[in-house]
């Protein structure tokens, strides 16, 4: 029985280690996605600003 319990403990330990690696990888991927979204929003904001400048210059 003791051998089985140790085996289960090792299995759980390995499972936790894999889960931790996956967690770190997922966090890294989420950060990259957030950075891409931020860049996209900044780019869209810049385009919108340029459009507003054009419209404003055409009105004056």
C-alpha positions in Angstrom: 0.0 0.0 0.0 2.8 2.4 0.9 4.3 2.0 -2.6 1.0 2.9 -4.2 0.7 6.0 -2.1 4.2 7.1 -3.1 3.4 6.4 -6.7 0.3 8.5 -6.5 2.2 11.3 -4.8 4.8 11.3 -7.6 2.1 11.3 -10.2 0.3 14.3 -8.5 3.7 16.1 -8.2 4.4 15.6 -11.9 0.8 16.7 -12.8 1.3 19.8 -10.7 4.6 20.6 -12.4 3.1 20.2 -15.9 0.1 22.4 -14.8 2.5 25.0 -13.5 4.4 25.1 -16.9 1.1 25.3 -18.8 0.0 28.1 -16.5 3.2 30.1 -17.1 2.9 29.5 -20.9 -0.8 30.6 -20.9 0.1 33.7 -18.9 2.8 34.5 -21.4 0.5 34.0 -24.3 -2.2 36.2 -22.6 0.3 38.9 -22.1 1.4 38.8 -25.8 -2.3 39.0 -26.9 -2.9 41.9 -24.6 0.1 43.7 -26.1 -1.2 43.1 -29.6 -4.6 44.4 -28.7 -3.0 47.5 -27.1 -1.0 48.1 -30.3 -4.1 47.6 -32.4 -6.1 50.1 -30.3 -3.3 52.6 -30.5 -3.1 52.2 -34.3 -6.8 52.6 -34.6 -6.8 55.7 -32.3 -4.0 57.2 -34.4 -5.9 56.6 -37.7 -9.0 58.1 -36.1 -7.0 61.2 -35.0 -5.6 61.6 -38.6 -9.2 61.4 -40.0 -10.4 64.0 -37.6 -7.4 66.3 -38.5 -8.3 65.9 -42.2 -11.9 66.7 -41.6 -11.1 69.7 -39.4 -8.6 71.0 -42.0 -11.2 70.7 -44.7 -13.8 72.6 -42.7 -11.4 75.5 -42.0 
